[in-house]
C-alpha cells in the first residue's frame, strides 16, 4: 500500500505531542500553537480554543497552566486573545489577528450580515467582540460566531436558516450549497495544522511556534471563498451579480 504524504495524514491532535514538553509553559505553548495553527499561518482570522479544568492524559491541567502562563505567551507579534467565557470548569478563548479580523468585519456583506444578527456597529472590532462575548452563556451559543472564525458566509447563513441553501456535507463545519470552495478552505485549515505539528517536533521550543507566519493581510480570506457566489445586502442573501 502506498504511504500517505505528510499533508494527507490525519488531522494532528495535541496529545500526540504533549509528552515532548516537560516544562509547563512550553506544554501550554505547544497546545496554543497547534490549536491556533490556521490563525498563525494566515489562513483564518480567529480560532476558538477551549481549555478544560481537568488533568489531561499527560498529567497537566491546561486551564491552570493558562492562569499561570497565558499572559506571558500571547499578545505580541500581531496576535491577540480574548477570554469569551470562564465557567470555572472550562475557559473559552478567541485567538485572533486584529488586522485581518478588522478587515473581514469591515466588508459590506459581513457587516450587513452581523447587523441583521443584531450587532450595533459590526465594522468596529472591539464593539463587535464585546457583543459576541456578551451573547455567550451556558444556555446559548451565538451561531454567527462562524463569521468571526472566517467560515464562508453562505455556510453560516445556511446553518442559521437565513439562506435557501441545501445542506451539502459535514466538514469541520456544516457546509451548504456548492461545497467546492468550503472544502478547499477546510483542506487549507487541515494543512496548516499538519505543518504546525511538524514544526512542533523540530523547533527548539514551542514558544517559537507561537509566531505569526503569514504576515500580510493582503489576499487573506479572498472574496470568492467568503461569498462563494452569494452576497449579503439589506434584502438578504442572493446570487451575486458577477
C-alpha positions as CSV (number, residue, x, y, z in Angstrom):
1,X,0.0,0.0,0.0
2,X,1.3,3.4,-0.9
3,X,2.2,5.6,2.1
4,X,0.3,8.8,2.5
5,X,2.2,12.0,2.0
6,X,2.6,14.1,5.2
7,X,-0.1,16.6,4.2
8,X,-2.6,13.7,3.6
9,X,-2.3,12.2,7.1
10,X,-5.0,12.6,9.7
11,X,-5.6,15.9,11.4
12,X,-2.9,16.0,14.2
13,X,-4.1,16.1,17.8
14,X,-2.2,17.7,20.7
15,X,-2.0,14.5,22.8
16,X,0.4,13.2,20.2
17,X,2.9,15.9,21.1
18,X,2.2,16.8,24.7
19,X,4.7,14.5,26.3
20,X,7.6,16.1,24.4
21,X,7.4,19.2,26.6
22,X,8.2,18.7,30.3
23,X,8.1,22.4,31.1
24,X,4.6,23.7,31.9
25,X,4.9,26.9,29.9
26,X,6.2,25.1,26.9
27,X,3.5,22.5,27.2
28,X,0.8,25.2,27.1
29,X,2.6,26.9,24.2
30,X,2.5,23.7,22.2
31,X,-1.2,23.4,22.8
32,X,-1.9,27.0,21.8
33,X,0.3,26.8,18.7
34,X,-1.5,23.7,17.4
35,X,-5.0,24.9,18.2
36,X,-4.2,28.3,16.7
37,X,-2.3,27.0,13.7
38,X,-4.6,28.3,11.0
39,X,-4.5,31.8,12.6
40,X,-0.7,31.8,12.9
41,X,-0.5,30.6,9.3
42,X,-2.7,33.4,7.9
43,X,-5.5,31.1,6.8
44,X,-8.1,32.2,9.4
45,X,-8.7,35.5,11.2
46,X,-9.6,33.7,14.5
47,X,-9.9,30.4,16.3
48,X,-11.8,29.2,19.3
49,X,-9.7,27.4,21.9
50,X,-11.2,25.5,24.9
51,X,-9.1,24.9,28.0
52,X,-10.7,22.3,30.3
53,X,-10.1,22.4,34.1
54,X,-9.0,18.7,34.5
55,X,-5.9,16.6,34.2
56,X,-5.0,15.6,30.6
57,X,-3.5,12.3,29.6
58,X,0.0,13.9,30.1
59,X,-0.9,14.8,33.7
60,X,-1.2,18.5,33.0
61,X,-4.2,20.9,33.6
62,X,-4.4,23.3,30.7
63,X,-6.8,25.6,32.5
64,X,-4.4,26.1,35.4
65,X,-1.4,26.4,33.1
66,X,-3.3,29.2,31.3
67,X,-3.8,31.1,34.6
68,X,-0.1,30.8,35.3
69,X,1.5,31.4,31.9
70,X,-1.1,32.6,29.4
71,X,-0.4,36.3,29.7
72,X,3.3,35.8,29.1
73,X,2.8,33.7,25.9
74,X,0.3,35.8,23.9
75,X,-0.3,39.4,23.0
76,X,2.7,40.1,20.8
77,X,3.6,39.8,17.1
78,X,0.2,40.6,15.7
79,X,-1.6,38.0,17.8
80,X,-4.3,38.7,20.4
81,X,-6.5,36.7,22.7
82,X,-9.9,37.4,24.3
83,X,-11.5,35.3,27.1
84,X,-15.0,34.8,25.9
85,X,-16.1,32.8,28.9
86,X,-14.7,31.3,32.1
87,X,-17.0,28.9,33.8
88,X,-14.6,27.5,36.3
89,X,-14.6,24.1,34.7
90,X,-13.5,25.4,31.3
91,X,-12.2,28.5,29.6
92,X,-13.2,29.6,26.1
93,X,-10.6,31.8,24.3
94,X,-10.8,33.6,21.0
95,X,-7.3,33.7,19.5
96,X,-7.2,36.2,16.6
97,X,-5.1,38.5,14.5
98,X,-6.5,42.0,14.9
99,X,-5.7,43.4,11.4
100,X,-7.2,40.5,9.3
101,X,-10.2,40.3,11.6
102,X,-10.8,44.0,11.3
103,X,-10.6,43.8,7.5
104,X,-13.1,41.0,7.5
105,X,-15.6,42.8,9.7
106,X,-15.3,45.9,7.6
107,X,-16.6,44.1,4.5
108,X,-20.0,45.4,3.5
109,X,-21.5,41.9,3.1
110,X,-20.1,40.8,6.5
111,X,-21.2,44.0,8.2
112,X,-24.7,43.6,6.7
113,X,-24.9,40.0,8.0
114,X,-23.9,40.9,11.5
115,X,-26.1,43.9,11.5
116,X,-29.1,41.6,10.8
117,X,-27.8,39.4,13.7
118,X,-28.2,42.5,16.0
119,X,-24.7,43.9,16.1
120,X,-24.8,47.6,16.6
121,X,-21.6,48.6,14.9
122,X,-20.2,45.5,13.1
123,X,-17.2,47.2,11.5
124,X,-15.9,48.2,14.9
125,X,-13.8,45.2,16.0
126,X,-13.8,45.9,19.8
127,X,-17.5,46.6,19.9
128,X,-18.4,43.5,17.9
129,X,-16.1,41.3,20.0
130,X,-17.7,42.7,23.2
131,X,-21.2,41.9,21.8
132,X,-20.1,38.5,20.8
133,X,-18.7,37.8,24.3
134,X,-22.0,39.0,25.9
135,X,-24.0,36.6,23.9
136,X,-22.1,33.5,25.1
137,X,-23.9,31.8,28.0
138,X,-24.4,28.4,29.5
139,X,-27.7,28.0,27.5
140,X,-26.9,29.8,24.3
141,X,-24.1,29.9,21.8
142,X,-24.2,32.6,19.0
143,X,-24.1,30.8,15.7
144,X,-22.9,33.9,13.9
145,X,-19.5,33.3,15.5
146,X,-18.7,31.4,12.3
147,X,-18.3,34.8,10.7
148,X,-15.6,35.8,13.1
149,X,-13.9,32.5,12.5
150,X,-13.6,33.1,8.8
151,X,-16.1,30.4,7.7
152,X,-17.8,31.0,4.3
153,X,-20.7,33.4,4.8
154,X,-23.0,31.2,2.8
155,X,-22.4,28.3,5.3
156,X,-23.1,30.5,8.3
157,X,-26.3,31.8,6.7
158,X,-27.4,28.3,5.7
159,X,-26.8,27.0,9.2
160,X,-28.8,29.8,10.7
161,X,-31.6,29.3,8.2
162,X,-31.1,32.6,6.6
163,X,-30.4,31.3,3.0
164,X,-32.4,28.8,0.9
165,X,-29.4,26.6,0.5
166,X,-29.4,22.8,0.9
167,X,-27.1,21.1,3.4
168,X,-24.4,19.5,1.3
169,X,-21.9,17.8,3.6
170,X,-20.3,17.8,7.0
171,X,-16.7,19.1,7.3
172,X,-15.2,20.9,10.2
173,X,-18.4,22.9,9.9
174,X,-21.7,22.3,8.2
175,X,-21.5,23.1,4.5
176,X,-24.4,24.4,2.4
177,X,-24.8,24.9,-1.3
178,X,-21.8,24.3,-3.6
179,X,-19.2,22.7,-1.4
180,X,-16.2,23.2,-3.6
181,X,-14.8,26.4,-2.0
182,X,-15.8,25.4,1.5
183,X,-14.0,22.1,1.2
184,X,-11.0,23.8,-0.3
185,X,-10.9,26.1,2.7
186,X,-11.2,23.2,5.1
187,X,-8.3,21.5,3.4
188,X,-6.2,24.6,3.8
189,X,-7.0,24.7,7.5
190,X,-6.0,21.0,7.9
191,X,-2.7,21.6,6.1
192,X,-1.9,24.5,8.4
193,X,-2.4,22.2,11.4
194,X,-0.2,19.5,9.8
195,X,2.6,22.0,9.2
196,X,2.4,23.2,12.8
197,X,2.6,19.7,14.1
198,X,5.8,19.2,12.1
199,X,7.2,22.5,13.3
200,X,6.5,21.5,16.9
201,X,8.5,18.3,16.5
202,X,11.5,20.3,15.2
203,X,11.7,23.6,17.0
204,X,13.9,24.2,20.0
205,X,11.0,25.5,22.0
206,X,7.2,25.6,21.2
207,X,7.2,29.2,22.2
208,X,9.0,29.9,18.9
209,X,6.0,28.3,17.1
210,X,3.6,31.0,18.6
211,X,4.9,33.4,16.0
212,X,2.7,34.7,13.1
213,X,3.9,33.1,9.9
214,X,1.5,34.7,7.4
215,X,2.4,38.3,8.0
216,X,0.5,40.1,5.2
217,X,-3.3,40.7,5.3
218,X,-3.4,41.2,1.6
219,X,-5.0,38.2,0.0
220,X,-6.3,36.7,3.2
221,X,-9.9,35.4,3.1
222,X,-10.5,36.2,-0.6
223,X,-14.0,37.3,-1.6
224,X,-15.0,34.1,-3.5
225,X,-14.1,31.9,-0.5
226,X,-16.2,34.0,1.9
227,X,-19.0,34.8,-0.5
228,X,-18.9,31.8,-2.8
229,X,-21.4,33.2,-5.3
230,X,-23.6,34.8,-2.6
231,X,-23.6,38.3,-1.2
232,X,-25.5,39.8,1.7
233,X,-27.4,43.0,1.4
234,X,-30.3,44.7,3.2
235,X,-32.6,42.3,1.3
236,X,-30.8,39.2,2.4
237,X,-28.7,36.6,0.6
238,X,-28.9,36.3,-3.1
239,X,-26.9,35.4,-6.2
240,X,-24.0,37.7,-6.9
241,X,-24.2,39.8,-10.0
242,X,-20.7,39.0,-11.2
